[in-house]
Amino acid sequence: MGAISCTCRTSPAPTAPLPTWLRLGDRQFYMETPEWKDLTLTTAITSLFWPTRTAMHVEYIAKPLRQNRYQQPVIISQEQYQALVQYIMDSFQQRANGEFLLIEGGGYHSRDNFYEANGKFHLFKTCNSWVNGGLKAMGHRAALWAPFSFVVMRQVRE
C-alpha cells in the first residue's frame, strides 16, 4: 500500500519528533475494512471501478521506519520539502481556518485517525499514484502511472 512517511515536528516541540505515516485511500474501504478479513466483494469492486470519496489515514508510529526493500529514504532539498508539504496539505479537506476535517470514530486504534480528503479514488487514482504524485510535486523522478508500490519504489531506488 502506498504511503508517505515523514518525521513531523509539532509546536511546542515534543521531546522527540513524531514519525507519521500518511496514506490516501477509498473512504468506504477504510471505514468498513479495518482488517483484510472484513473486506467484502462489494467494497473491493466499488473501490477499484467506481470513483469514490477519499480519506487520509494518518498513523503516528512509535519509532522511525527502517530502510528495507519496501521503505527507502529520499534526500530532498528545502524547496522539495516545501513542495511535498504543500502537496500533502492540498490532499486534506480543510475548514476555512485550515483545520483538517476529522472523520469521527474512524481510527483503528489510539495511534491513528482518518480525515476527509480531496479527490476521488479509483483504479487509476490509488494510494500508490498519490505517493507518485508527491514525487512529481517536488520535482523528483516519478513514474508516468503508478498502480503498484514497486513502480513507486523503482523511482526512489534508481
Secondary structure as GFF3:
##gff-version 3
##sequence-region A 1 158
A	DSSP	beta_strand	4	8	.	.	.	ID=ss1
A	DSSP	beta_strand	18	26	.	.	.	ID=ss2
A	DSSP	alpha_helix	27	32	.	.	.	ID=ss3
A	DSSP	three_ten_helix	36	38	.	.	.	ID=ss4
A	DSSP	alpha_helix	41	49	.	.	.	ID=ss5
A	DSSP	beta_strand	52	60	.	.	.	ID=ss6
A	DSSP	alpha_helix	78	91	.	.	.	ID=ss7
A	DSSP	beta_strand	112	121	.	.	.	ID=ss8
A	DSSP	alpha_helix	127	137	.	.	.	ID=ss9
A	DSSP	alpha_helix	149	157	.	.	.	ID=ss10
###
